[in-house]
């Protein structure tokens, strides 16, 4: 209150004095948010009045540390850049180096590639002025950057440099150096070396009161115990979270939740793990903390595999790929994503692709010496080779795995983990709908009757649009599905046209592109009982999609689903639908060449593109369609019950949006699009 009072008066000296006292008091209580608030008051005054000296530079660095811990990383960069600018102007080389390092750290926390150039520039500046950087800080963060890229030799080089100067560093840097060194050793499966770092960190625990430092120690150590002692790993992850929460250190709240999720997966508590990953990602979005974001998404996808939600896991991978463009091949997350992809391919029995991916996985492990992941990869490769009848090669890989586990028996749990994934794949393949109201024999008889009825209807030669509706209706009857879509495939445009929808409340409902792309590539029906594209407002419990094929050419697809029953469809449904769709495909084969329906849908698609491009409203679209049919303004009035003046105003707006001068040019615009 005293600080607030003096802020509103002309007594700036008292305001600064009490701001600093409040900062020190908040810091002593590890209340980082409050400490940052009061220190900002202090620093802002000196910066705005250009009253900068070495002491104020140090306060800027202290403020950046607080801001980064409470998730205000972008704001910290602004202060650091001002300090760096002053250091450069005043030829303060040591401070210049310090600020380069701190700016690099901020970008490291944001997971941006320009972190490394800042560190390198700091070292180059030091070398140019013949300054020996004895602060281990820079070497630790360089080690961390290379660790997260899984360049483990480079990481070890810088971490060993940091260890040489560890006595010159802060307690926080000592913890970080041991922590990253521990992680690097775990990745190489050098558990004895990792344990040395863990013991050094655990010795520090009784001496530390700062909850941020305790959060760091427990976080680093929990990662080690995740490979050795799951119960202890979970305990340490909770302790890390608790201490981070106490000090509002959002960076370590975020980090601890990832470790917690990974441990819960190891303990087969994947529903809880999923909640942990979602909570961490929410903190990431809220506070713009992106270091390790790739790993969060990869581990979430892996968790979905453990929950037998294969389609959703694969969709998450594809969405993340689109969002991030690519996942760096050195990142551990890249390996986890490959693992997820392999599991998905195994479910779909796409063994060639699974083998290609698992070889990629094992090559990265070998080249980067990531021994911790090898047993899982080798176990999956043995299974894939056996499925492909390559038993001799599978035998050689089995021997290789056995030799590895003899050398490092502590990795056996990873072989078990891979076996568990394979069992989940088998369970998902063999799943059958529970409690069906029809026995299989009755159901098959019912399905065959529908096939016969379709043949009779086709022989009567119905119109194409009627035929499409009949095919979809019969498919719904055969399978007990609640809703359905019949799509036509346009090979010329490589596009799917949504021809008939049944029982959808949302007329704009679309099937994810990844599922349709899979259908184009493999031309096989797929069960989608663990849907990725289900949303709260449109929950789907069961679904399938099957192609319409004529003479090896894809001409369409049937999509069926249910928002009421789980596991409604099984493999037998796909088999019986093959017979049904072969009849339907024969009847629809003419659509590929000369169907007026397909031409009509193409025209509508082209028109829709124009409407979207010129931001034409629904009412304006309605009027344009009537103009294209040759209706006059008076005739349009009668059709849609609005005044002549309103029609004229709408046309005026349409002409303005499209850049045409009259009705004739408007018609030409749409016909031109077609041509």
C-alpha positions as CSV (number, residue, x, y, z in Angstrom):
1,X,0.0,0.0,0.0
2,X,2.9,2.4,0.8
3,X,4.4,1.7,-2.7
4,X,1.0,2.4,-4.3
5,X,0.6,5.6,-2.4
6,X,4.0,7.0,-3.4
7,X,3.4,6.0,-7.0
8,X,0.4,8.4,-7.1
9,X,2.5,11.3,-5.7
10,X,5.5,13.3,-6.8
11,X,7.7,11.5,-4.3
12,X,9.5,9.3,-6.8
13,X,12.4,8.6,-4.5
14,X,10.1,7.1,-1.9
15,X,8.2,5.2,-4.6
16,X,11.5,3.6,-5.9
17,X,12.7,2.9,-2.3
18,X,9.5,1.1,-1.3
19,X,9.2,-0.7,-4.7
20,X,12.6,-2.1,-4.2
21,X,11.8,-3.1,-0.6
22,X,8.6,-4.8,-1.8
23,X,10.6,-6.6,-4.4
24,X,13.1,-8.0,-1.9
25,X,10.3,-9.0,0.5
26,X,8.4,-10.8,-2.3
27,X,11.6,-12.5,-3.5
28,X,12.3,-13.8,0.0
29,X,8.9,-15.4,0.0
30,X,9.5,-16.8,-3.5
31,X,6.4,-14.9,-4.7
32,X,7.8,-14.4,-8.2
33,X,4.8,-12.6,-9.8
34,X,4.7,-10.0,-7.0
35,X,8.5,-9.7,-7.1
36,X,8.4,-9.1,-10.9
37,X,5.7,-6.4,-10.5
38,X,7.7,-4.4,-8.0
39,X,11.1,-4.8,-9.8
40,X,9.4,-3.6,-13.0
41,X,8.5,-0.4,-11.3
42,X,12.1,0.1,-10.3
43,X,13.7,-0.8,-13.6
44,X,11.1,1.1,-15.7
45,X,11.9,4.3,-13.9
46,X,15.7,4.1,-14.6
47,X,15.2,3.0,-18.2
48,X,12.7,5.8,-19.0
49,X,15.1,8.4,-17.6
50,X,18.2,6.8,-19.2
51,X,19.8,6.4,-15.7
52,X,21.6,3.1,-16.5
53,X,24.7,1.7,-14.9
54,X,26.1,-1.7,-14.0
55,X,23.7,-2.1,-11.1
56,X,20.6,-1.4,-13.2
57,X,21.9,-3.8,-15.9
58,X,22.0,-6.5,-13.2
59,X,18.4,-5.6,-12.2
60,X,17.3,-6.0,-15.8
61,X,18.8,-9.5,-15.8
62,X,17.1,-10.3,-12.5
63,X,13.8,-9.1,-13.9
64,X,14.1,-11.2,-17.0
65,X,14.7,-14.3,-14.8
66,X,11.4,-13.6,-13.0
67,X,9.4,-12.8,-16.1
68,X,10.6,-16.0,-17.8
69,X,9.7,-18.1,-14.8
70,X,6.1,-16.7,-14.6
71,X,5.6,-17.2,-18.4
72,X,6.2,-13.7,-19.6
73,X,9.0,-14.6,-21.9
74,X,8.3,-12.2,-24.8
75,X,8.2,-9.3,-22.3
76,X,11.6,-10.4,-20.8
77,X,13.2,-10.2,-24.3
78,X,12.1,-6.5,-24.5
79,X,14.0,-5.6,-21.4
80,X,17.0,-7.7,-22.3
81,X,17.3,-6.1,-25.7
82,X,17.3,-2.6,-24.1
83,X,20.1,-3.8,-21.8
84,X,22.1,-5.2,-24.7
85,X,21.7,-2.0,-26.7
86,X,23.1,0.1,-23.8
87,X,26.0,-2.4,-23.3
88,X,26.9,-2.2,-27.0
89,X,26.7,1.6,-27.1
90,X,28.9,2.0,-24.0
91,X,31.4,-0.8,-25.0
92,X,30.6,-2.9,-22.0
93,X,31.8,-6.2,-23.5
94,X,31.2,-8.5,-20.5
95,X,27.6,-7.2,-20.1
96,X,27.1,-7.5,-23.8
97,X,28.0,-11.2,-23.6
98,X,25.8,-11.6,-20.6
99,X,22.8,-10.1,-22.4
100,X,23.4,-12.2,-25.5
101,X,23.2,-15.3,-23.3
102,X,20.1,-14.3,-21.6
103,X,18.3,-13.4,-24.8
104,X,19.3,-16.8,-26.2
105,X,17.8,-18.4,-23.1
106,X,14.5,-16.6,-23.7
107,X,14.3,-17.9,-27.3
108,X,15.3,-21.3,-26.0
109,X,12.2,-21.3,-23.8
110,X,10.1,-20.2,-26.7
111,X,11.5,-23.1,-28.7
112,X,12.7,-20.8,-31.5
113,X,15.7,-21.6,-33.7
114,X,17.4,-18.2,-33.0
115,X,18.5,-19.3,-29.5
116,X,21.6,-21.0,-30.8
117,X,22.9,-18.0,-32.8
118,X,22.7,-15.8,-29.7
119,X,24.8,-18.3,-27.7
120,X,27.3,-18.6,-30.5
121,X,27.5,-14.9,-30.9
122,X,28.2,-14.5,-27.2
123,X,31.1,-17.0,-27.4
124,X,32.4,-15.3,-30.6
125,X,32.3,-11.9,-28.9
126,X,34.2,-13.4,-25.9
127,X,36.8,-15.0,-28.2
128,X,37.3,-11.7,-30.2
129,X,38.1,-9.8,-27.0
130,X,40.1,-12.7,-25.5
131,X,37.7,-13.1,-22.7
132,X,37.5,-16.6,-21.2
133,X,33.9,-17.4,-20.5
134,X,34.1,-19.2,-17.2
135,X,30.4,-19.0,-16.3
136,X,29.0,-22.5,-17.0
137,X,25.6,-21.0,-17.9
138,X,26.3,-20.7,-21.7
139,X,27.8,-24.2,-21.9
140,X,24.8,-25.7,-20.1
141,X,22.3,-24.1,-22.4
142,X,24.2,-25.1,-25.5
143,X,24.3,-28.6,-24.1
144,X,20.5,-28.4,-23.5
145,X,19.9,-27.2,-27.1
146,X,21.9,-30.1,-28.6
147,X,20.3,-32.6,-26.2
148,X,16.8,-31.6,-27.4
149,X,18.0,-32.1,-31.0
150,X,19.4,-35.5,-29.8
151,X,22.9,-34.5,-30.9
152,X,24.2,-36.3,-27.8
153,X,27.9,-36.1,-28.5
154,X,27.7,-32.3,-29.0
155,X,25.5,-32.1,-25.9
156,X,28.1,-34.0,-23.8
157,X,30.9,-31.8,-25.1
158,X,29.3,-28.6,-23.8
159,X,28.0,-30.2,-20.6
160,X,31.5,-31.4,-19.8
161,X,32.7,-27.9,-20.4
162,X,30.1,-26.6,-18.0
163,X,31.1,-29.2,-15.4
164,X,34.7,-27.7,-15.5
165,X,33.4,-24.3,-14.4
166,X,30.5,-25.5,-12.2
167,X,31.9,-23.9,-9.1
168,X,31.8,-20.5,-10.8
169,X,28.1,-20.8,-11.5
170,X,24.9,-20.2,-9.6
171,X,23.0,-22.9,-7.8
172,X,20.4,-22.9,-10.5
173,X,23.0,-23.5,-13.2
174,X,24.5,-26.3,-11.1
175,X,21.1,-28.0,-11.0
176,X,20.5,-27.5,-14.7
177,X,23.9,-28.9,-15.6
178,X,23.5,-32.1,-13.6
179,X,19.9,-32.3,-14.9
180,X,20.6,-32.1,-18.6
181,X,23.7,-34.4,-18.1
182,X,21.4,-36.9,-16.4
183,X,18.9,-36.8,-19.3
184,X,21.7,-37.3,-21.9
185,X,23.0,-40.3,-20.1
186,X,19.5,-41.8,-19.8
187,X,19.0,-41.4,-23.6
188,X,22.2,-43.4,-24.1
189,X,21.0,-45.9,-21.5
190,X,24.1,-45.0,-19.4
191,X,22.2,-45.4,-16.2
192,X,25.2,-45.6,-13.9
193,X,26.4,-42.2,-15.1
194,X,22.9,-40.8,-14.9
195,X,22.6,-41.9,-11.3
196,X,25.8,-39.9,-10.4
197,X,24.1,-36.7,-11.5
198,X,20.9,-37.7,-9.7
199,X,22.8,-38.3,-6.4
200,X,24.5,-34.9,-6.8
201,X,21.1,-33.2,-7.2
202,X,19.4,-35.1,-4.4
203,X,22.3,-34.1,-2.0
204,X,21.3,-30.5,-2.6
205,X,17.6,-30.9,-1.7
206,X,18.0,-30.5,2.2
207,X,20.0,-27.2,1.6
208,X,17.4,-25.5,-0.7
209,X,14.4,-23.5,0.3
210,X,13.7,-21.8,-3.1
211,X,10.7,-23.7,-4.5
212,X,11.8,-23.0,-8.1
213,X,15.1,-24.7,-7.6
214,X,13.4,-27.7,-5.9
215,X,10.9,-27.9,-8.8
216,X,13.9,-28.2,-11.1
217,X,15.6,-30.9,-9.2
218,X,12.5,-33.1,-8.8
219,X,11.7,-32.6,-12.5
220,X,15.2,-33.7,-13.7
221,X,15.3,-36.6,-11.3
222,X,11.8,-37.9,-12.1
223,X,12.9,-38.4,-15.8
224,X,15.7,-40.7,-14.6
225,X,13.4,-42.7,-12.3
226,X,10.9,-43.0,-15.1
227,X,13.2,-45.7,-16.5
228,X,14.1,-47.3,-13.1
229,X,11.4,-46.8,-10.4
230,X,7.9,-45.7,-11.6
231,X,6.5,-45.0,-8.1
232,X,9.5,-42.7,-7.2
233,X,9.3,-41.0,-10.6
234,X,5.6,-40.2,-10.1
235,X,6.3,-38.9,-6.5
236,X,9.1,-36.6,-7.9
237,X,6.8,-35.4,-10.7
238,X,4.2,-34.4,-8.1
239,X,6.8,-32.7,-5.9
240,X,8.1,-30.8,-8.9
241,X,4.5,-29.6,-9.7
242,X,3.8,-28.7,-6.1
243,X,7.0,-26.5,-5.8
244,X,6.4,-24.9,-9.2
245,X,2.8,-24.0,-8.2
246,X,4.0,-22.5,-4.9
247,X,6.2,-20.0,-6.7
248,X,4.0,-19.6,-9.8
249,X,6.8,-20.9,-12.0
250,X,4.8,-21.7,-15.1
251,X,7.9,-23.0,-16.9
252,X,8.3,-25.9,-14.4
253,X,4.5,-26.4,-14.0
254,X,4.6,-27.1,-17.7
255,X,7.6,-29.3,-17.6
256,X,6.5,-31.4,-14.6
257,X,3.1,-32.2,-16.2
258,X,4.9,-33.7,-19.2
259,X,7.0,-35.9,-17.0
260,X,4.0,-36.8,-14.9
261,X,2.1,-37.9,-18.0
262,X,4.9,-40.1,-19.2
263,X,5.2,-41.8,-15.8
264,X,1.4,-42.4,-15.7
265,X,1.6,-44.1,-19.1
266,X,4.3,-46.4,-17.8
267,X,2.0,-47.2,-14.9
268,X,-0.9,-48.0,-17.3
269,X,-2.9,-45.0,-16.1
270,X,-3.3,-43.5,-19.6
271,X,-6.6,-41.6,-19.0
272,X,-4.9,-39.6,-16.2
273,X,-1.8,-39.2,-18.4
274,X,-4.0,-37.7,-21.2
275,X,-5.4,-35.1,-18.7
276,X,-1.8,-34.2,-17.6
277,X,-0.7,-33.6,-21.2
278,X,-3.8,-31.5,-21.9
279,X,-3.2,-29.4,-18.8
280,X,0.4,-28.8,-19.8
281,X,-0.6,-27.8,-23.4
282,X,-3.1,-25.3,-21.9
283,X,-0.2,-23.7,-19.9
284,X,1.9,-23.7,-23.0
285,X,-0.8,-21.8,-25.0
286,X,-1.6,-19.4,-22.1
287,X,2.0,-18.4,-21.2
288,X,3.7,-18.9,-24.6
289,X,6.1,-21.6,-23.3
290,X,7.0,-23.7,-26.3
291,X,10.3,-25.5,-25.4
292,X,9.5,-29.2,-25.6
293,X,6.1,-28.6,-27.3
294,X,6.9,-31.3,-29.9
295,X,7.3,-33.8,-27.1
296,X,4.0,-32.9,-25.6
297,X,2.1,-33.6,-28.8
298,X,4.1,-36.8,-29.5
299,X,3.5,-38.1,-26.0
300,X,-0.2,-37.2,-26.3
301,X,-0.4,-39.2,-29.5
302,X,1.3,-42.1,-27.9
303,X,-1.2,-41.9,-25.0
304,X,-4.0,-42.1,-27.5
305,X,-2.5,-45.3,-28.9
306,X,-2.4,-46.8,-25.4
307,X,-6.1,-45.9,-25.1
308,X,-6.7,-47.7,-28.4
309,X,-7.8,-44.5,-30.1
310,X,-5.6,-45.1,-33.1
311,X,-7.4,-42.9,-35.6
312,X,-7.2,-40.0,-33.2
313,X,-3.5,-40.5,-32.6
314,X,-2.8,-40.6,-36.3
315,X,-4.9,-37.5,-36.9
316,X,-3.0,-35.6,-34.1
317,X,0.3,-36.5,-35.8
318,X,-1.0,-35.3,-39.2
319,X,-2.5,-32.1,-37.7
320,X,0.8,-31.4,-35.9
321,X,2.8,-32.0,-39.1
322,X,0.6,-29.4,-40.9
323,X,0.9,-26.9,-38.1
324,X,4.6,-27.2,-37.5
325,X,5.5,-28.1,-41.2
326,X,8.0,-30.7,-39.9
327,X,9.3,-32.3,-36.7
328,X,13.1,-32.1,-36.5
329,X,14.5,-35.5,-37.1
330,X,16.8,-35.3,-34.1
331,X,14.1,-34.6,-31.6
332,X,13.0,-37.4,-29.4
333,X,9.5,-36.4,-30.3
334,X,10.2,-37.4,-33.9
335,X,11.0,-40.9,-32.7
336,X,7.8,-41.0,-30.6
337,X,5.7,-39.8,-33.6
338,X,7.3,-42.6,-35.8
339,X,6.4,-45.1,-33.1
340,X,2.8,-43.8,-33.2
341,X,2.7,-44.0,-37.0
342,X,4.0,-47.6,-36.9
343,X,1.3,-48.7,-34.5
344,X,-1.3,-47.1,-36.8
345,X,0.1,-48.9,-39.9
346,X,0.1,-52.2,-38.0
347,X,-3.6,-51.7,-37.2
348,X,-4.3,-51.1,-40.9
349,X,-2.1,-54.1,-41.9
350,X,0.1,-51.8,-44.0
351,X,3.3,-53.7,-43.2
352,X,5.5,-52.4,-45.9
353,X,5.0,-48.8,-44.7
354,X,5.4,-50.0,-41.1
355,X,8.7,-51.6,-41.9
356,X,9.9,-48.5,-43.7
357,X,9.0,-46.4,-40.6
358,X,10.6,-48.7,-38.1
359,X,13.8,-48.9,-40.1
360,X,13.9,-45.1,-40.0
361,X,13.3,-45.2,-36.3
362,X,16.1,-47.7,-35.7
363,X,18.6,-45.8,-38.0
364,X,18.1,-42.6,-36.0
365,X,18.6,-44.5,-32.7
366,X,21.8,-46.0,-34.1
367,X,23.2,-42.8,-35.6
368,X,22.5,-40.7,-32.6
369,X,23.3,-43.4,-30.0
370,X,19.8,-43.2,-28.5
371,X,19.9,-46.7,-26.9
372,X,16.9,-46.1,-24.6
373,X,14.5,-46.5,-27.6
374,X,16.1,-49.4,-29.4
375,X,14.4,-52.4,-27.6
376,X,10.9,-51.1,-28.5
377,X,11.9,-50.6,-32.1
378,X,13.5,-54.0,-32.5
379,X,10.5,-55.8,-30.9
380,X,8.1,-54.1,-33.4
381,X,10.4,-54.9,-36.3
382,X,10.4,-58.6,-35.3
383,X,6.6,-58.6,-35.4
384,X,6.4,-56.8,-38.7
385,X,8.9,-59.2,-40.4
386,X,7.0,-62.2,-39.1
387,X,3.8,-60.8,-40.6
388,X,5.6,-60.4,-43.9
389,X,6.8,-64.0,-43.8
390,X,10.4,-62.9,-43.5
391,X,11.2,-65.2,-40.6
392,X,14.9,-65.5,-41.2
393,X,15.4,-61.8,-41.0
394,X,13.1,-61.7,-38.0
395,X,15.3,-64.3,-36.3
396,X,18.4,-62.1,-36.8
397,X,16.7,-59.1,-35.3
398,X,15.5,-61.2,-32.3
399,X,19.1,-62.2,-31.6
400,X,20.2,-58.6,-31.8
401,X,17.5,-57.7,-29.3
402,X,18.5,-60.5,-26.9
403,X,22.1,-59.4,-27.0
404,X,21.1,-55.8,-26.2
405,X,19.0,-56.9,-23.3
406,X,21.8,-59.1,-21.9
407,X,24.1,-56.1,-22.0
408,X,21.5,-53.7,-20.5
409,X,18.8,-55.8,-18.7
410,X,17.3,-52.6,-17.3
411,X,15.9,-51.9,-20.7
412,X,13.6,-55.0,-20.7
413,X,10.6,-52.9,-19.7
414,X,10.8,-51.2,-23.1
415,X,10.4,-54.6,-24.8
416,X,7.4,-55.2,-22.6
417,X,6.0,-51.9,-23.6
418,X,6.3,-52.8,-27.3
419,X,4.6,-56.1,-26.6
420,X,1.7,-54.2,-25.0
421,X,1.3,-52.0,-28.1
422,X,1.1,-55.1,-30.2
423,X,-1.5,-56.6,-27.9
424,X,-3.6,-53.3,-28.3
425,X,-3.3,-53.6,-32.1
426,X,-4.6,-57.2,-31.9
427,X,-7.4,-56.3,-29.6
428,X,-8.5,-53.4,-31.8
429,X,-8.5,-55.6,-34.9
430,X,-10.5,-58.3,-33.2
431,X,-13.0,-56.0,-31.5
432,X,-16.7,-56.9,-32.0
433,X,-19.7,-54.9,-31.2
434,X,-21.1,-55.9,-27.8
435,X,-24.7,-56.7,-27.1
436,X,-25.9,-56.7,-30.7
437,X,-29.6,-57.2,-31.0
438,X,-29.3,-59.6,-33.9
439,X,-27.3,-62.8,-34.0
440,X,-24.7,-63.0,-36.7
441,X,-26.6,-65.5,-38.8
442,X,-29.8,-63.4,-38.7
443,X,-27.8,-60.3,-39.5
444,X,-26.0,-61.9,-42.5
445,X,-29.4,-63.1,-43.9
446,X,-30.8,-59.6,-43.5
447,X,-27.7,-58.1,-45.3
448,X,-28.0,-60.6,-48.2
449,X,-31.7,-59.7,-48.6
450,X,-30.7,-56.1,-49.0
451,X,-28.1,-57.0,-51.7
452,X,-30.7,-58.9,-53.6
453,X,-33.2,-56.0,-53.3
454,X,-30.5,-53.6,-54.6
455,X,-30.0,-55.8,-57.7
456,X,-33.7,-55.8,-58.4
457,X,-33.9,-52.0,-58.0
458,X,-30.9,-51.5,-60.3
459,X,-32.5,-53.6,-63.0
460,X,-35.5,-51.1,-63.2
461,X,-33.0,-48.4,-64.2
462,X,-33.8,-45.5,-61.8
463,X,-32.5,-42.0,-62.3
464,X,-29.0,-41.4,-61.0
465,X,-30.0,-39.1,-58.2
466,X,-32.6,-41.6,-57.0
467,X,-30.2,-44.5,-57.3
468,X,-27.6,-42.7,-55.0
469,X,-30.3,-42.2,-52.3
470,X,-31.4,-45.9,-52.6
471,X,-27.8,-47.2,-52.3
472,X,-27.2,-45.1,-49.1
473,X,-30.6,-46.2,-47.6
474,X,-29.8,-49.9,-48.2
475,X,-26.3,-49.5,-46.7
476,X,-27.8,-47.9,-43.6
477,X,-30.4,-50.7,-43.3
478,X,-27.7,-53.4,-43.7
479,X,-25.4,-52.2,-41.0
480,X,-27.7,-50.6,-38.5
481,X,-25.9,-47.3,-39.0
482,X,-27.5,-44.1,-37.8
483,X,-26.2,-41.7,-40.5
484,X,-24.5,-42.0,-43.8
485,X,-22.9,-40.1,-46.7
486,X,-22.4,-41.3,-50.3
487,X,-19.5,-39.5,-52.0
488,X,-18.5,-39.5,-55.6
489,X,-14.8,-39.2,-56.6
490,X,-13.9,-36.9,-59.5
491,X,-10.6,-38.3,-60.9
492,X,-10.2,-35.3,-63.2
493,X,-10.2,-32.8,-60.3
494,X,-9.0,-35.3,-57.7
495,X,-11.9,-34.2,-55.5
496,X,-14.6,-35.8,-53.4
497,X,-18.2,-34.6,-54.0
498,X,-20.7,-35.1,-51.2
499,X,-23.6,-36.3,-53.3
500,X,-26.1,-37.6,-50.6
501,X,-26.2,-37.1,-46.9
502,X,-28.7,-38.9,-44.6
503,X,-29.7,-38.0,-41.0
504,X,-27.0,-35.3,-40.5
505,X,-28.2,-32.2,-38.5
506,X,-25.2,-30.4,-39.8
507,X,-25.3,-30.1,-43.6
508,X,-21.7,-29.0,-43.7
509,X,-20.3,-32.1,-42.0
510,X,-17.1,-33.3,-43.7
511,X,-14.9,-36.3,-43.4
512,X,-11.3,-35.5,-42.5
513,X,-9.1,-35.3,-45.6
514,X,-6.5,-37.8,-44.1
515,X,-9.1,-40.6,-44.1
516,X,-10.1,-39.9,-47.7
517,X,-6.5,-39.7,-48.8
518,X,-5.9,-43.1,-47.2
519,X,-8.9,-44.5,-49.1
520,X,-7.5,-43.1,-52.4
521,X,-4.1,-44.7,-51.7
522,X,-5.2,-48.1,-50.5
523,X,-8.8,-48.5,-51.8
524,X,-9.7,-50.6,-48.8
525,X,-12.6,-50.3,-46.4
526,X,-11.6,-49.2,-42.9
527,X,-13.3,-49.4,-39.4
528,X,-13.2,-46.1,-37.6
529,X,-14.4,-47.1,-34.2
530,X,-11.9,-44.8,-32.4
531,X,-12.6,-41.6,-34.3
532,X,-10.2,-38.7,-34.3
533,X,-12.6,-36.3,-35.9
534,X,-15.4,-36.7,-33.3
535,X,-16.2,-33.4,-31.6
536,X,-18.3,-32.6,-28.5
537,X,-21.1,-31.2,-30.6
538,X,-21.0,-34.1,-33.0
539,X,-19.9,-37.1,-31.0
540,X,-19.3,-40.3,-33.0
541,X,-18.8,-43.6,-31.3
542,X,-18.6,-45.9,-34.4
543,X,-17.9,-45.4,-38.1
544,X,-16.7,-47.1,-41.2
545,X,-15.8,-46.0,-44.8
546,X,-15.6,-48.3,-47.8
547,X,-14.7,-47.5,-51.4
548,X,-16.8,-47.8,-54.5
549,X,-14.6,-49.4,-57.2
550,X,-15.2,-50.2,-60.8
551,X,-12.5,-51.9,-62.9
552,X,-9.8,-50.9,-60.3
553,X,-10.9,-47.3,-60.6
554,X,-12.1,-45.4,-57.5
555,X,-15.5,-43.9,-58.3
556,X,-16.8,-43.1,-54.8
557,X,-17.2,-44.1,-51.2
558,X,-19.8,-45.0,-48.5
559,X,-19.4,-43.5,-45.1
560,X,-21.6,-44.8,-42.2
561,X,-21.5,-43.9,-38.5
562,X,-23.4,-43.9,-35.2
563,X,-23.4,-41.4,-32.4
564,X,-25.3,-43.9,-30.1
565,X,-23.4,-47.2,-30.1
566,X,-19.7,-48.0,-29.6
567,X,-18.0,-50.6,-31.7
568,X,-21.2,-51.0,-33.8
569,X,-19.2,-52.2,-36.9
570,X,-16.9,-55.1,-37.3
571,X,-14.7,-56.7,-40.0
572,X,-17.6,-58.8,-41.3
573,X,-19.6,-55.6,-42.1
574,X,-16.7,-54.5,-44.4
575,X,-16.7,-57.9,-46.1
576,X,-20.4,-58.0,-46.8
577,X,-20.3,-54.3,-47.9
578,X,-17.7,-55.4,-50.5
579,X,-20.4,-57.4,-52.3
580,X,-22.9,-54.6,-51.9
581,X,-20.6,-51.9,-53.2
582,X,-19.5,-54.0,-56.2
583,X,-23.1,-54.0,-57.3
584,X,-23.5,-50.3,-56.6
585,X,-20.2,-49.4,-58.4
586,X,-21.4,-51.3,-61.5
587,X,-24.6,-49.3,-61.5
588,X,-22.8,-46.0,-60.9
589,X,-19.8,-46.6,-63.3
590,X,-21.3,-44.3,-66.0
591,X,-20.9,-41.3,-63.6
592,X,-17.1,-41.3,-64.3
593,X,-17.6,-40.5,-67.9
594,X,-20.9,-38.9,-68.9
595,X,-23.0,-38.3,-65.8
596,X,-25.0,-35.0,-65.9
597,X,-25.0,-35.3,-62.1
598,X,-21.2,-35.1,-61.9
599,X,-21.2,-32.2,-64.3
600,X,-23.8,-30.5,-62.3
601,X,-21.9,-30.9,-59.1
602,X,-18.7,-29.7,-60.8
603,X,-20.5,-26.6,-61.9
604,X,-21.9,-26.0,-58.4
605,X,-18.5,-26.4,-56.9
606,X,-17.0,-23.8,-59.3
607,X,-19.8,-21.4,-58.5
608,X,-19.3,-21.9,-54.8
609,X,-15.6,-21.0,-55.3
610,X,-16.7,-17.7,-56.9
611,X,-19.2,-17.0,-54.1
612,X,-16.5,-17.5,-51.5
613,X,-13.9,-15.5,-53.4
614,X,-16.2,-12.4,-53.6
615,X,-17.7,-12.9,-50.1
616,X,-21.2,-13.3,-51.5
617,X,-23.8,-13.6,-48.7
618,X,-26.5,-16.4,-48.7
619,X,-29.2,-14.0,-49.8
620,X,-27.0,-12.6,-52.6
621,X,-26.2,-16.1,-53.7
622,X,-29.9,-16.9,-54.0
623,X,-30.4,-13.8,-56.2
624,X,-27.4,-14.7,-58.4
625,X,-28.7,-18.2,-59.0
626,X,-32.0,-16.7,-60.2
627,X,-30.2,-14.2,-62.4
628,X,-28.3,-17.1,-64.0
629,X,-31.7,-18.8,-64.7
630,X,-32.7,-15.7,-66.6
631,X,-35.3,-14.4,-64.1
632,X,-36.2,-10.7,-64.2
633,X,-36.1,-8.5,-61.0
634,X,-40.0,-8.7,-60.8
635,X,-39.9,-12.5,-61.1
636,X,-37.2,-12.7,-58.4
637,X,-39.5,-10.5,-56.1
638,X,-42.3,-13.0,-56.5
639,X,-40.1,-16.0,-55.8
640,X,-38.5,-14.8,-52.6
641,X,-41.1,-12.3,-51.4
642,X,-38.9,-9.2,-51.0
643,X,-39.4,-5.7,-52.5
644,X,-38.1,-4.6,-55.9
645,X,-36.0,-1.9,-54.2
646,X,-34.4,-4.6,-52.0
647,X,-33.6,-6.7,-55.1
648,X,-32.0,-3.7,-56.8
649,X,-29.9,-2.9,-53.6
650,X,-28.7,-6.6,-53.5
651,X,-27.7,-6.5,-57.2
652,X,-25.9,-3.2,-56.7
653,X,-23.9,-4.8,-53.8
654,X,-23.2,-8.0,-55.9
655,X,-22.0,-5.8,-58.9
656,X,-19.7,-3.9,-56.5
657,X,-18.2,-7.0,-54.9
658,X,-17.6,-8.8,-58.2
659,X,-16.6,-5.8,-60.2
660,X,-19.1,-6.3,-62.9
661,X,-21.3,-3.5,-64.4
662,X,-24.5,-5.3,-65.3
663,X,-26.4,-8.7,-65.3
664,X,-24.9,-9.8,-68.6
665,X,-21.3,-9.4,-67.2
666,X,-22.4,-11.2,-64.0
667,X,-23.6,-14.2,-66.1
668,X,-20.4,-14.2,-68.1
669,X,-18.4,-14.2,-64.8
670,X,-19.9,-17.5,-63.8
671,X,-19.8,-19.0,-67.2
672,X,-16.2,-17.9,-67.6
673,X,-15.3,-19.7,-64.4
674,X,-16.7,-22.9,-65.9
675,X,-14.9,-22.4,-69.2
